[in-house]
Amino acid sequence: MKITYAKQAVKAIGGMDRKTKQRMKIAIESLPQGDVKPLKGASGSFRLRVGDWRVLFSYPTAGEILIEKIQPRGQVYKGV
């Protein structure tokens, strides 16, 4: 599966410490496995839980995953 990152997601990963980056990379590369749930009210969007972090993603086309947002749990759902 091809994984594409939005600009906001790349910026969030760049600000993380090395340990968190590694956890995030492993979790994203193992999609669609993991703690994944569909978002209520946002058809076609899903969330992946990685500790206290949330990764919002979607499937824009078959065989592609778009990582839209990566933020701490309390902030990620605002504006969705």
C-alpha positions in Angstrom: 0.0 0.0 0.0 1.2 3.5 -0.9 1.3 5.9 2.1 1.0 9.7 1.4 1.5 12.3 4.0 -0.2 15.7 4.2 2.0 18.7 4.9 0.5 19.1 8.4 1.4 15.4 9.2 5.0 15.8 8.0 5.4 18.9 10.2 4.0 17.0 13.2 6.4 14.1 12.7 9.3 16.5 12.4 8.7 17.9 15.8 8.7 14.6 17.7 11.5 13.0 19.6 13.3 10.0 18.1 11.4 7.4 20.2 8.0 8.7 19.3 8.9 9.0 15.6 9.9 5.3 15.6 6.6 4.3 17.2 4.7 6.4 14.8 6.6 5.0 11.8 6.0 1.4 12.8 2.3 2.0 13.5 1.7 3.8 10.2 3.5 1.2 8.1 1.4 -1.6 9.7 -1.9 0.0 8.6 -4.7 -1.1 8.4 -3.7 -3.2 11.4 -3.6 -1.6 14.9 -6.1 0.3 17.0 -8.1 1.7 14.0 -11.7 3.0 14.3 -13.8 5.0 11.8 -14.5 8.6 12.7 -18.2 9.4 13.5 -19.6 12.2 11.4 -16.6 12.1 8.9 -17.4 9.5 6.3 -14.4 7.7 4.9 -12.0 8.9 7.7 -10.4 6.8 10.3 -8.2 7.2 13.3 -5.2 5.2 14.5 -4.2 5.4 18.2 -0.5 5.4 19.0 -0.2 6.0 22.8 -1.5 9.5 23.5 -1.2 10.4 19.8 -3.9 10.1 17.1 -3.3 9.7 13.4 -6.3 10.7 11.2 -6.2 9.0 7.7 -8.4 8.1 4.8 -8.3 5.9 1.6 -8.6 8.4 -1.3 -8.0 5.7 -3.9 -7.7 1.9 -3.8 -4.2 1.0 -2.6 -3.4 4.4 -1.1 -3.5 5.8 2.4 -3.5 9.5 3.1 -2.2 10.5 6.5 -4.1 13.8 7.1 -3.3 14.8 10.7 -1.1 13.6 13.6 -1.7 15.4 16.9 -2.1 14.6 20.6 -5.5 13.1 21.6 -7.0 16.3 23.0 -6.4 18.4 20.0 -6.8 16.2 16.9 -10.6 16.0 16.8 -11.1 19.8 16.9 -12.3 21.0 13.5 -13.0 17.6 12.0 
